[in-house]
Amino acid sequence: MDIAILGNGQIWDVTKIRDDRPEAVFEDLFSGRSLKERALAFDRQHAADHGGRAIFGAFLEEGKTSVTGRSVTLAFESGNEEAVSAAQTVLDEMAVDCARAVEMVTKGTAVKEAWTENEKKMWQDIRCLVIGGGVSRGETGRYIIEKITGYFRKDPKLRPIDVFQGRYPGKESGILGAVAYAVPFILHEGEFSQDACIIGIDFGRTELGVGVVRLDLRMNKIYPAPSTQGTAEGPFLFYKSVSTYDPDALLPFADACREYSEEERARGIEIRTEIVRRIVDLTREAIDFTKAEGLSVSRNIGVGSPGEVSKDNWLVSSTQYLPFFQEKDGFRLGDALRRTLEEGEGFTPLDNGSSDDAVGTQSENGTEVERAPSNNDNITGFNFHIVNDGIAAGLANIRFGLASQEEMREGRYMFLGPGSGLGGGLFYVRP
């Protein structure tokens, strides 16, 4: 299967979708946040009509004190007739908005202000729509996809679009997509011809995850993992995740475009350095794992990251809450990861208490950490290839999720990953 990346994944802020809300962007209409807002609006109206009684307020996500998007799923799966009906109403609204947005994008009427005419045309002539992300999980996802499919089939004037439910709607899609992004580099270099162990990194604003998979490069097949190291479920030989950084410490850096004082900039660069070290520490653990298991691991590592990524591996936009990670800051993430890995310095979160091997512990932004002793083996020759996280999720669900489906056809595939926001991507696929 050949997959060419056509779009930069930044489709969340497309506008001109609804005439009654022309300022609403795609993410406002199709995301976990949108689902939450619709549920709250439904409860307000329902309470006014039924003596103050709310529907979704009775289905709170564990650990939450207010309605979330997950509340709609819980209501939908509850078996309670009234709750199921309420959930269907909300899901119907969101599915129609998604379908309308896709229709408008393919017609060239819903656009981004910065798009050129060529970019507008690029999103037209869509053959398949793949929906992943947390909103697409399970029965809720199947219901949404059924409604979107029905939207395109009911009107003979609309071009038929095949709609698929993503196989990897959760965090695993980020790592598997990063792995998929590394594959062309591996094949181009002739590093492996058939079987390869590949490291994928999912770099999020709140959590970092690193995984290792064994892949049949010819068949796009992930070999089952005999046992998983870490906390993940799925096809990983190794998996581990840690927090990216203290969220409160990142709040001052919400606007990547504003001017910062010298003091703020120094603090931001300090945070950036620590985030890079955390990614590298997990990468080193993954490499050490493959060595201990007697496995040869690829020196091409994929990294799914927030933000728009240029052809030269720079982050160029949409890096809110990640301080000074862009090209305009003179910072290239892939180069920083490679240099830090070669320096042999690491950072390891504490798991359960202190370690006999620890050099020492300290409290950093409310998180207990330990500085583990380096094995002093500088790890050289690894390259980090950066890809937008929405595109990574699309690659995972197309290359590994749909590759076995006989009904796949050549053409342009749009991916949408509705989670807390809306990731996306555009691909040309030759099965």
Secondary structure, 3 states (H helix, E strand, C coil): CEEEECCCCCCCCCECCECCECCCCHHHHCCHHHHHHHHHHHHHHHHHHCCCCCCHHHCCCCCCCCCCHHHHHHHHCCCCHHHHHHHHHHHHHHHHHHHHHHHHHHHCCCECCCCCHHHHHHCCCEEEEEECCHHHCHHHHHHHHHHHHHHHHHCCCCCCCEEEECCCCCCHHHHHHHHHHHHHHHHHHCCCCCEEEEEEEEECCCEEEEEEEEEECCCCEECCCCCCECCCCCCCCEEEEEECCCHHHHHHHCCCCCCCCHHHHHHHHHHHHHHHHHHHHHHHHHHHHHHHCCCCECCEEEEEECCEECCCCCEEECCCCCCCCCHHHCCCHHHHHHHHHHHCCCCEECCCCCCCCCCEEEEECCEEEEECCCCCCCCCCCEEEEEEHHHHHHHHHHHHCCCCCCCCCCEEEEEEEECCCEEEEEEEEEC
